Amino acid sequence: MDITSAAFWAALGSIILANIVLSGDNAVVIALAARSLPPQQQKKAIFWGSAAAIVMRIVLTLIAVEMLKWPYLKIIGALLLLYIGVSLLSDAGGDDEGHQHDGSMMAAIRTILVADLVMSLDNVLAVAAAAKGNTPLLVIGLAVSIPLIVFGSTLLLKVMDRFPIIITLGAALLGFLAGEMMFTDPAVTARFGELSHDIVDIAGAVGAVLVVAIGLWMQRRAKSGDSAAA
């Protein structure tokens, strides 16, 4: 691996660029999960959650090609994403009054890791293709991406505080990704054939609506319970 060669830097740039482009949804989840923490713990959760997610992604990249062939794996992942999206949106409802922060940093990091694992199944294939089988280059490229993802998550966290609608949009994104994943699972394509992009997009839209509807309903239910208790 000649670090002075143009090919090395071109491949490294490709890995970093691919990871940044494909990590937008991951940054949303990281910011959403960290938002429930006290301010002094938010940066720690973002850093350690991002770092752990990158390490996990390196391992996942090496085996993702085979994993994506397993039937029902995407369906399970989609159900996890739906659950995470609803949980993050319903938990955000407590921030309206007094901006309460009562989350656990370990719980936030765990949410980040699970969501990143699920959403990275497809993304890592592009990163692996950019690395062209060069594992050290892959590790360097993903490691360099950590501060970029941390910066994106930190920025999103600040924007969410000013524009709470972004929380709802972030949860909808998770629902959309869940719907897409479910309808592209090998078990589904084996039974019904390769589905058209329109059908997959409709499934994504249904997933987005489902997450937002359930999340907002749980928000209202929690607020009603708090009002009754008061």
N, C-alpha and C positions, 0 to 999 in steps of 0.2 A: 504494500500500500504506500505509494509515493505521494506524500502530502504536498510536494512541490509541483505535481503535475496538474495541468488544466483539467484533465478528466476527473481527478479526485474532487476538486473544488466545484466542478459542474454537477457531479453526482451528489455531493454534500448539499449544495444549494437546492437541488431538486427534492431531496428528502425533507429539508427544512420547509420549503415552500409547500410541498404536498401536505405536510403535517399541519401547517398553519391554516391552509385552506379547509382542510377536513376537520379541524378541531373547533370550528365555530360553535357547533352544538355542544361540544364538551365544555367549552368555556361558559356557556349558559348554565349548564347543570352545576358546575363548580360555584358560580356566583350565587345561584339559587340556594344551594346547600349551605354555603357559608353565611348567607344573609340571616339565618336564625340564631347566629352566635353573637356573643358580646363583641363590641368593636375590637377589643384588644386580641381576640382569638381569631378574628376573620382572616387576617393576613397569614397566620400560621396554618390555618386549615387550607387556605388556597395554595400555599407553597407545598405543604406536605401531601395534600391531596393530588396536586398536579404532578409532583415528583414520583409518588407511588404509582400514579396512573401511567406515567411515561415508562417506568420500569416494567410494569405489567404489560404495556403495549409492545415493548421489545420482545418479551417472551411470546406474546400472542402472535406477533408478526411471523415468528418462525414456524408456527403450527396452524396459522389461520387458513391456509389453503385447504388442508385436510378437514379442519373443523367445520368449514362452511358447507361441506358435503354431508354432514350429519343431519338426518331428518329430525324435525321438531326442535332443533336447537334455536333457530330464529323465532319460532313460536313462543318458546319459553322466555327468550330474551325480550320479545315484544310485550308479553304479559308483565315482565319485570319493569319495563319502561313505562307502561301504563300506570302501574302501581306507584312508581317513583314520581311521575308527573302529577298524579292526583295528590300524593302526599305533600309534595313541595308547594303546590298551589293552595291546598287547604291549610297548611301550616303558616302560609304568608298572611292569612287573614288576621292573625293575632297581632300583626305589626301596626295596624291602623291606629290603635289607641295606646299612646304612651310608648310606642315603638319597642315593644317587649322583645327581649332576647333571652330565651331560656334553653337554647339547644345545647347539645353536647358536641365537642370538637371531634371526638372519635366517631360519633354517629354521622356527623357531616362528612368526614373523610370516608367512612364506609359507604355512604350514599354516592359519593364521587367515584369511588372505585367500581362499585357495581354498575353504575350508569356508564362509565367509561368502558368497562369490559363489554357491555352489551352493544354500545354504539360503535365500538372500534372494530367489530368483526369484519365489516366491509371496508372500512377506511384503511386498515393496515395493509390490505392488498396493494393499494396504490403506493404506499410507502415502501413495501417490500420490492415492488417493481422498480422503483427509483434506485434502491440499493443494489439491485442486480446481483444478489447473492453474497454481497460483501458485508458480513456481520459486523466487523469493527466499524465500518462506515455507517451502518444502520444505527448502532449504539451512539456514536458521536452525533449524528444528525438529530436523533430524537432527544438526546441530552441537551443539545443547544436550543431545542425548541421549548424547553421548560420555562425559561424566563419570559418568552414571548406569550405563552399560554397564561402564565401567572399575571402578566401585565393586562392581557385581554380580560381575564376574569375580574381583576381588581377594578378596571375601568367600568365593566358591566355592573359591578356591585354598586358603584357610585351613581350610575345612571338609573338603576332600579330604585334607589332611594328617592330620586327626583321624579321618576315616571313609573309608578307602580304597575301600569298597564303592561310593562315589559315582562313582569313576572307571569302574567296570564299568557302572553305570547310565547314565553319560554316553555311553559307547561304544554301549550298547544303544539309546539315544535316536537316535544317528546312524544306526544300522542300521534303526531303525523309520522314520525320515524317508526313508531311501534306498528302502525297500520301497514306501512310499506314492508317492514321486516316480516310480518306475519304472512303476507301474500306472496313473498318471494322465497319462502322456506322450501327446501327440496321435497318435503312430504306433500306440500300443496302443488308444486309444479309436476311432481310425479303423477298425481291423481288428475289434475285438470290441464296439464300442459303449461307452457310458458304464458303467463298472463300479460295482457297488453299494459302499456304504461298508463293508459287512462284508468283501467281498473285498479291498478296499484295506487295511483294518485287518489282515486275515490276512497280506497281503503284508508289511505293516510289522512284524508280529510275527515272521515268518520272517526278515526282514532283521535284526532285533534279536538273535535267537537265533544267526544265522549269524556276526555280528560278534563276539559274546561267545565263542562256541565256538572260532572260529579264533584270536581274540586271546589267550584263555587257553591254548590249545594252544601258541601261539608263545611265550608266557611260560614255560611249563613246559619247552619245548624249549631256550630260551635258558639257563634255570637249570641244566638237565642238562649243557649244553655247558660252562658255567662251572665246574660241579662236576668234570667230567671233566678240564678243563684244570688245575684246582687240584690 
